[in-house]
Amino acid sequence: MKIGSILGILMLAAAIMYGEWKSSKEKRARIVSAGITAVTTVIGIILLFQPRFPGPTQVMKLVFGSVDKLMK
């Protein structure tokens, strides 16, 4: 059952990356969106095995929350 969930997460992430890659013209924006999608994909797969791990939005808030404070 977890194999199917992993494949579903990977297919969804690939579809998101493909859509973002086609819609963006800048190379830097493509790399950033692909990187963020890849990180959240890994976190999503980890959540299948460790449900107590913080979710993707909580991890992104933790990572980019400090960047937001520095930019203000």
N, CA, C and O atoms as a MOPAC input file, in Angstrom:
PM7 MOZYME 1SCF
protein

 N      0.82100 1    -1.19500 1     0.00000 1
 C      0.00000 1     0.00000 1     0.00000 1
 C      0.86300 1     1.25700 1     0.00000 1
 O      0.52600 1     2.24900 1    -0.64600 1
 N      1.97200 1     1.21100 1     0.72400 1
 C      2.82400 1     2.38800 1     0.77200 1
 C      3.52400 1     2.62500 1    -0.55800 1
 O      3.84100 1     3.76300 1    -0.90600 1
 N      3.76600 1     1.54500 1    -1.30500 1
 C      4.38900 1     1.69200 1    -2.62800 1
 C      3.46800 1     2.50500 1    -3.53800 1
 O      3.93000 1     3.37700 1    -4.27300 1
 N      2.18200 1     2.22200 1    -3.48700 1
 C      1.21400 1     2.97400 1    -4.29100 1
 C      1.15700 1     4.43300 1    -3.88900 1
 O      1.04400 1     5.31400 1    -4.74200 1
 N      1.23600 1     4.69500 1    -2.58700 1
 C      1.23300 1     6.07600 1    -2.11300 1
 C      2.48500 1     6.81300 1    -2.55600 1
 O      2.42100 1     7.97500 1    -2.95600 1
 N      3.62400 1     6.13300 1    -2.48400 1
 C      4.87700 1     6.74800 1    -2.92500 1
 C      4.81600 1     7.06300 1    -4.41900 1
 O      5.20900 1     8.14900 1    -4.84400 1
 N      4.32600 1     6.11900 1    -5.20900 1
 C      4.20500 1     6.35100 1    -6.64700 1
 C      3.23800 1     7.49800 1    -6.95000 1
 O      3.47600 1     8.29100 1    -7.86100 1
 N      2.16100 1     7.58000 1    -6.19300 1
 C      1.21000 1     8.68000 1    -6.36800 1
 C      1.83500 1    10.02400 1    -6.05000 1
 O      1.63600 1    10.99300 1    -6.78200 1
 N      2.58800 1    10.08800 1    -4.96500 1
 C      3.26700 1    11.33300 1    -4.59500 1
 C      4.27000 1    11.71800 1    -5.67600 1
 O      4.35200 1    12.88600 1    -6.05800 1
 N      5.03000 1    10.74800 1    -6.16900 1
 C      6.02200 1    11.03200 1    -7.19700 1
 C      5.37600 1    11.48300 1    -8.50800 1
 O      5.88600 1    12.38800 1    -9.16800 1
 N      4.25800 1    10.85900 1    -8.88900 1
 C      3.57600 1    11.26000 1   -10.12000 1
 C      2.98400 1    12.66100 1    -9.98600 1
 O      3.04200 1    13.45100 1   -10.92800 1
 N      2.41700 1    12.97100 1    -8.82800 1
 C      1.87800 1    14.30500 1    -8.60100 1
 C      2.98400 1    15.35700 1    -8.62400 1
 O      2.81700 1    16.42700 1    -9.21000 1
 N      4.11000 1    15.05200 1    -7.98600 1
 C      5.23800 1    15.98300 1    -7.97600 1
 C      5.78400 1    16.18000 1    -9.39600 1
 O      6.13800 1    17.29600 1    -9.77700 1
 N      5.84900 1    15.10700 1   -10.16600 1
 C      6.32900 1    15.22500 1   -11.54500 1
 C      5.38600 1    16.09000 1   -12.38300 1
 O      5.83600 1    16.88500 1   -13.20800 1
 N      4.08800 1    15.93200 1   -12.17000 1
 C      3.11600 1    16.75000 1   -12.90000 1
 C      3.24400 1    18.22600 1   -12.51400 1
 O      3.16100 1    19.10600 1   -13.37100 1
 N      3.44600 1    18.48600 1   -11.23500 1
 C      3.62100 1    19.87100 1   -10.78200 1
 C      4.89700 1    20.46500 1   -11.37000 1
 O      4.89100 1    21.59600 1   -11.85700 1
 N      5.98500 1    19.70900 1   -11.32600 1
 C      7.24500 1    20.20600 1   -11.88600 1
 C      7.12700 1    20.44700 1   -13.39100 1
 O      7.63700 1    21.44500 1   -13.90100 1
 N      6.46700 1    19.55400 1   -14.09400 1
 C      6.28400 1    19.71500 1   -15.53600 1
 C      5.48500 1    20.97900 1   -15.84200 1
 O      5.85000 1    21.75600 1   -16.72500 1
 N      4.38900 1    21.17900 1   -15.10400 1
 C      3.56400 1    22.36300 1   -15.31600 1
 C      4.30800 1    23.65200 1   -15.01000 1
 O      4.20200 1    24.62900 1   -15.75100 1
 N      5.04900 1    23.65100 1   -13.93200 1
 C      5.82900 1    24.83600 1   -13.57200 1
 C      6.94900 1    25.07600 1   -14.57700 1
 O      7.24700 1    26.22300 1   -14.91100 1
 N      7.56100 1    24.01900 1   -15.05200 1
 C      8.67000 1    24.15000 1   -15.99900 1
 C      8.17600 1    24.76800 1   -17.31200 1
 O      8.84800 1    25.61800 1   -17.89700 1
 N      7.00300 1    24.33500 1   -17.76600 1
 C      6.46100 1    24.85400 1   -19.02500 1
 C      5.96100 1    26.29100 1   -18.88700 1
 O      6.05200 1    27.06300 1   -19.84100 1
 N      5.43800 1    26.66200 1   -17.72300 1
 C      4.85200 1    27.99100 1   -17.56800 1
 C      5.88300 1    29.07100 1   -17.27200 1
 O      5.61800 1    30.25200 1   -17.49500 1
 N      7.03800 1    28.69000 1   -16.77900 1
 C      8.04600 1    29.68000 1   -16.40800 1
 C      9.08100 1    29.82500 1   -17.52000 1
 O      9.51100 1    28.84000 1   -18.12000 1
 N      9.46800 1    31.05600 1   -17.77900 1
 C     10.46200 1    31.32200 1   -18.81800 1
 C     11.86800 1    31.48100 1   -18.23600 1
 O     12.85700 1    31.23700 1   -18.92700 1
 N     11.95800 1    31.88900 1   -16.96400 1
 C     13.26100 1    32.12800 1   -16.34900 1
 C     13.84300 1    30.84200 1   -15.77700 1
 O     13.14400 1    30.05500 1   -15.13800 1
 N     15.12400 1    30.64700 1   -16.01600 1
 C     15.79400 1    29.44300 1   -15.53500 1
 C     15.83600 1    29.41200 1   -14.01200 1
 O     15.66000 1    28.35400 1   -13.40900 1
 N     16.06700 1    30.55600 1   -13.39100 1
 C     16.15800 1    30.62400 1   -11.93300 1
 C     14.82700 1    30.25800 1   -11.28000 1
 O     14.80600 1    29.54600 1   -10.27500 1
 N     13.72800 1    30.73400 1   -11.83700 1
 C     12.40300 1    30.41000 1   -11.29800 1
 C     12.10200 1    28.92700 1   -11.45400 1
 O     11.48300 1    28.32000 1   -10.58000 1
 N     12.53600 1    28.35000 1   -12.55700 1
 C     12.34300 1    26.91400 1   -12.77100 1
 C     13.09300 1    26.09900 1   -11.72500 1
 O     12.56000 1    25.13700 1   -11.17200 1
 N     14.32600 1    26.49100 1   -11.46300 1
 C     15.14600 1    25.76000 1   -10.49100 1
 C     14.56600 1    25.87100 1    -9.09200 1
 O     14.51900 1    24.88700 1    -8.35400 1
 N     14.12400 1    27.06400 1    -8.72600 1
 C     13.56200 1    27.26600 1    -7.38700 1
 C     12.27800 1    26.46400 1    -7.21400 1
 O     12.10000 1    25.79400 1    -6.19600 1
 N     11.38400 1    26.52400 1    -8.19400 1
 C     10.12400 1    25.78600 1    -8.05300 1
 C     10.36600 1    24.27700 1    -8.05200 1
 O      9.69700 1    23.54700 1    -7.31900 1
 N     11.30000 1    23.80600 1    -8.85100 1
 C     11.62200 1    22.37600 1    -8.85600 1
 C     12.25700 1    21.95900 1    -7.53500 1
 O     11.97600 1    20.87200 1    -7.02800 1
 N     13.09600 1    22.80100 1    -6.98200 1
 C     13.73100 1    22.49700 1    -5.69600 1
 C     12.72900 1    22.42500 1    -4.56100 1
 O     12.76700 1    21.50100 1    -3.74900 1
 N     11.83300 1    23.39700 1    -4.50300 1
 C     10.81700 1    23.39900 1    -3.44800 1
 C      9.89400 1    22.19100 1    -3.59800 1
 O      9.53000 1    21.56000 1    -2.60600 1
 N      9.51700 1    21.87100 1    -4.82700 1
 C      8.67200 1    20.70200 1    -5.05500 1
 C      9.39000 1    19.41900 1    -4.66800 1
 O      8.77700 1    18.51600 1    -4.09900 1
 N     10.67900 1    19.32500 1    -4.96800 1
 C     11.44700 1    18.13100 1    -4.61300 1
 C     11.55800 1    17.97100 1    -3.10000 1
 O     11.43100 1    16.86500 1    -2.57400 1
 N     11.79600 1    19.07900 1    -2.40900 1
 C     11.90300 1    19.01100 1    -0.94200 1
 C     10.58200 1    18.58200 1    -0.32800 1
 O     10.56200 1    17.72900 1     0.56000 1
 N      9.48200 1    19.15600 1    -0.78300 1
 C      8.18200 1    18.77900 1    -0.22600 1
 C      7.80000 1    17.35000 1    -0.59900 1
 O      7.08400 1    16.68800 1     0.15200 1
 N      8.26900 1    16.86900 1    -1.74800 1
 C      8.02600 1    15.47600 1    -2.12200 1
 C      8.73800 1    14.53600 1    -1.16600 1
 O      8.15700 1    13.55100 1    -0.71000 1
 N      9.98400 1    14.83400 1    -0.86400 1
 C     10.74000 1    14.00800 1     0.08400 1
 C     10.07900 1    14.03500 1     1.45900 1
 O      9.96700 1    13.00200 1     2.11900 1
 N      9.64400 1    15.21000 1     1.88600 1
 C      8.97200 1    15.31500 1     3.18400 1
 C      7.66900 1    14.51200 1     3.17500 1
 O      7.34400 1    13.84900 1     4.16000 1
 N      6.93200 1    14.56900 1     2.08000 1
 C      5.69300 1    13.79600 1     1.97300 1
 C      5.92800 1    12.29700 1     2.05700 1
 O      5.14900 1    11.57400 1     2.67800 1
 N      7.00500 1    11.83100 1     1.42900 1
 C      7.32900 1    10.40300 1     1.49600 1
 C      7.77100 1    10.02400 1     2.90500 1
 O      7.40500 1     8.96200 1     3.40800 1
 N      8.54800 1    10.88000 1     3.53200 1
 C      8.96800 1    10.61400 1     4.91300 1
 C      7.75200 1    10.54600 1     5.84100 1
 O      7.72600 1     9.75100 1     6.78000 1
 N      6.74900 1    11.38400 1     5.57400 1
 C      5.53400 1    11.37600 1     6.39900 1
 C      4.78700 1    10.04500 1     6.32300 1
 O      4.06900 1     9.69000 1     7.25800 1
 N      4.94100 1     9.31600 1     5.23900 1
 C      4.31000 1     7.99400 1     5.14900 1
 C      4.88300 1     7.03400 1     6.19100 1
 O      4.17000 1     6.19400 1     6.74100 1
 N      6.17800 1     7.17400 1     6.45100 1
 C      6.84700 1     6.25500 1     7.36100 1
 C      6.96500 1     6.80900 1     8.77900 1
 O      7.00300 1     6.04100 1     9.74000 1
 N      7.02300 1     8.12600 1     8.91800 1
 C      7.12300 1     8.77700 1    10.22900 1
 C      6.00700 1     9.82300 1    10.35500 1
 O      6.24400 1    11.00000 1    10.08300 1
 N      4.80200 1     9.42000 1    10.75800 1
 C      3.67200 1    10.35400 1    10.78900 1
 C      3.83300 1    11.50400 1    11.78900 1
 O      3.12800 1    12.50600 1    11.67000 1
 N      4.71700 1    11.39700 1    12.74700 1
 C      4.90000 1    12.47300 1    13.72100 1
 C      5.82100 1    13.57800 1    13.20100 1
 O      5.95700 1    14.62200 1    13.83900 1
 N      6.44600 1    13.35500 1    12.05900 1
 C      7.31100 1    14.35300 1    11.44500 1
 C      6.45600 1    15.55100 1    11.02700 1
 O      5.32000 1    15.35200 1    10.59700 1
 N      6.96000 1    16.79700 1    11.13800 1
 C      6.14800 1    17.94800 1    10.72400 1
 C      5.85300 1    17.91200 1     9.22700 1
 O      6.66000 1    17.42000 1     8.43800 1
 N      4.70800 1    18.42900 1     8.85100 1
 C      4.28700 1    18.42200 1     7.45900 1
 C      5.07600 1    19.38800 1     6.59800 1
 O      5.86000 1    20.18700 1     7.11000 1
 N      4.86900 1    19.31500 1     5.27400 1
 C      5.61900 1    20.17900 1     4.35100 1
 C      5.43300 1    21.66300 1     4.62900 1
 O      6.39700 1    22.42700 1     4.57200 1
 N      4.21900 1    22.07600 1     4.92700 1
 C      4.00400 1    23.49900 1     5.18000 1
 C      4.68900 1    23.94600 1     6.46300 1
 O      5.19600 1    25.06600 1     6.53500 1
 N      4.71000 1    23.09500 1     7.46500 1
 C      5.38300 1    23.44700 1     8.71700 1
 C      6.89100 1    23.54000 1     8.51800 1
 O      7.53600 1    24.41900 1     9.08900 1
 N      7.45800 1    22.64500 1     7.71600 1
 C      8.89900 1    22.68500 1     7.45400 1
 C      9.25300 1    23.91000 1     6.61500 1
 O     10.25600 1    24.57100 1     6.88200 1
 N      8.44200 1    24.21900 1     5.60700 1
 C      8.70300 1    25.40600 1     4.78600 1
 C      8.59400 1    26.68400 1     5.62900 1
 O      9.37700 1    27.61800 1     5.45700 1
 N      7.62700 1    26.71100 1     6.52900 1
 C      7.49300 1    27.86900 1     7.40700 1
 C      8.70600 1    27.99400 1     8.32200 1
 O      9.16700 1    29.10100 1     8.60000 1
 N      9.21600 1    26.87300 1     8.78400 1
 C     10.40700 1    26.88000 1     9.62700 1
 C     11.62800 1    27.35400 1     8.84500 1
 O     12.41800 1    28.15200 1     9.34900 1
 N     11.78500 1    26.86600 1     7.61000 1
 C     12.94800 1    27.22400 1     6.79300 1
 C     12.87200 1    28.67000 1     6.31500 1
 O     13.83600 1    29.42200 1     6.45600 1
 N     11.73300 1    29.05900 1     5.75300 1
 C     11.62400 1    30.38200 1     5.15700 1
 C     11.11100 1    31.43500 1     6.12400 1
 O     11.10200 1    32.61800 1     5.78200 1
 N     10.69000 1    31.05200 1     7.30600 1
 C     10.26100 1    32.02500 1     8.30700 1
 C     11.40300 1    32.92400 1     8.73100 1
 O     11.21700 1    34.12900 1     8.90500 1
 N     12.57200 1    32.35400 1     8.89700 1
 C     13.74100 1    33.14800 1     9.27800 1
 C     14.18300 1    34.04700 1     8.13000 1
 O     14.64000 1    35.16500 1     8.36600 1
 N     14.05400 1    33.57900 1     6.89700 1
 C     14.39200 1    34.41300 1     5.73700 1
 C     13.44900 1    35.59800 1     5.65400 1
 O     13.87200 1    36.71200 1     5.34700 1
 N     12.16600 1    35.36200 1     5.92900 1
 C     11.17400 1    36.42900 1     5.90200 1
 C     11.51300 1    37.49900 1     6.92900 1
 O     11.39400 1    38.69200 1     6.64700 1
 N     11.93300 1    37.08400 1     8.11500 1
 C     12.29800 1    38.04300 1     9.15700 1
 C     13.53800 1    38.84300 1     8.77600 1
 O     13.64000 1    40.02700 1     9.09700 1
 N     14.48400 1    38.19500 1     8.08900 1
 C     15.68700 1    38.90800 1     7.66400 1
 C     15.40800 1    39.94000 1     6.57800 1
 O     16.08000 1    40.96800 1     6.50500 1
 N     14.41600 1    39.66400 1     5.73500 1
 C     14.11100 1    40.57600 1     4.62700 1
 C     13.31400 1    41.79000 1     5.07100 1
 O     13.26400 1    42.78700 1     4.35100 1
 N     12.69500 1    41.72800 1     6.23300 1
 C     11.88000 1    42.87600 1     6.69600 1
 C     12.71700 1    43.93700 1     7.29500 1
 O     12.19500 1    44.96300 1     7.73100 1

